[in-house]
C-alpha cells in the first residue's frame, strides 16, 4: 500500500510534516511503514501487505489513513485530486493503490537536471531540512555503501489489516466517542 505525498506549492518541510503524521497514524494502527523520496518534490509512504490484500482493500485502508491525517492537518493537506482545487497543500494521494497506476520505483533515476533518484530513507532522515535533490546518480553508490538497501523490508511479511483497523477504530472511538472506522470490503 502506498500514500503518495504530492506537494502543490508548498515547501518540503510541509511534506515532511505530512509524512510524519502519516507515519504516526500508521504506527498507531500497528502498521510498519517505510518512506522514500519520489525523486522530485514528494515523498512516498509504503506499508508492506505481503500479497495478502487486493487493490481495493489497500486503497480503502490508504483512504482511511489519508482522511485521518487530513482531519488533523486540514490547513496544509488535502485529499482532493485536482491540483487547481488544492493550492498550497500536500495531496495525500491514496488513489495510487489501483491497477495500472505508476510511481517512481525505489532507486529509479528521475528525469531532472540533477539526475535525482527516488531514494529510500531512514525515518530519522525525514525531518525539517530534508533535501530530496541531494540524492542523485552521483551520490547513490556511496549512500548504498553506507546505509545498505533500506527498501528490502518492504518486500517482507505484510501487516494484519484487520488488526490495524481494530486499533484505529479503538483509537478513533476514544477520541470521537461513537464514530467507527469501516473495514475494507473483502
C-alpha positions, -999 to 999 in steps of 0.1 A, spaced: 0 0 0 12 35 -8 3 70 1 19 95 -23 25 129 -7 23 153 -36 30 189 -28 14 217 -47 31 250 -40 44 240 -5 79 236 9 95 202 15 92 208 53 54 206 50 57 174 30 80 161 59 54 171 84 27 153 65 49 122 62 55 121 99 17 125 105 11 95 82 38 75 100 23 83 134 -12 73 123 0 41 107 22 32 137 -8 39 160 -27 13 139 2 -12 143 14 -9 107 50 -7 99 58 18 71 87 30 50 94 63 33 112 72 1 116 103 -19 97 104 -52 129 117 -68 113 150 -73 93 171 -47 72 145 -29 75 115 -6 60 81 -8 49 61 23 47 23 18 31 -3 40 40 -40 32 9 -61 26 27 -94 20 4 -100 -10 -24 -107 14 -48 -80 2 -62 -68 -31 -61 -33 -46 -95 -23 -32 -85 -33 3 -52 -14 0 -69 17 -14 -96 17 13 -70 14 41 -49 42 25 -80 63 22 -88 58 59 -53 68 68 -53 98 44 -86 111 58 -75 107 94 -43 127 87 -62 153 67 -87 157 96 -58 167 119 -39 188 93 -65 203 70 -46 236 69 -18 222 47 -31 188 35 -57 177 10 -75 146 -2 -87 164 -33 -71 151 -65 -73 182 -87 -42 204 -82 -63 235 -90 -85 228 -60 -56 222 -36 -32 251 -40 -5 253 -13 -14 218 1 2 184 3 -21 159 -15 -24 127 4 -29 105 -26 -44 72 -17 -57 65 -52 -23 52 -64 -35 18 -50 -51 8 -82 -41 -15 -111 -22 4 -137 -11 33 -115 26 43 -118 50 56 -92 88 60 -93 103 28 -82 129 28 -54 163 38 -67 148 49 -100 166 77 -118 143 106 -124 143 130 -154 156 161 -136 186 183 -144 204 169 -113 196 133 -122 178 128 -89 170 93 -76 139 80 -58 156 72 -25 145 51 4 150 70 37 155 62 73 127 78 93 154 98 112 162 115 78 125 125 73 129 158 92 130 196 86 157 204 62 153 172 41 165 180 6 154 153 -20 177 169 -45 208 157 -27 200 121 -37 214 118 -72 230 94 -97 264 106 -84 256 102 -47 237 70 -47 265 44 -48 282 60 -18 249 61 1 241 25 -6 276 15 6 270 35 38 233 26 47 226 -5 26 193 -13 10 167 4 32 139 -9 9 144 -46 15 119 -48 44 91 -36 22 91 -70 4 88 -88 38 57 -100 56 27 -78 55 6 -62 81 -26 -77 96 -51 -53 81 -80 -65 104 -58 -59 135 -48 -24 122 -84 -14 116 -94 -26 150 -67 -5 166 -77 25 145 -113 21 155 -104 18 192 -82 49 190 -108 68 170 -136 59 193 -117 71 223 -111 105 205 -145 109 189 -170 90 210 -191 66 189 -175 72 154 -164 40 136 -138 32 111 -151 10 83 -132 -22 74 -124 -26 37 -146 -50 18 -131 -84 11 
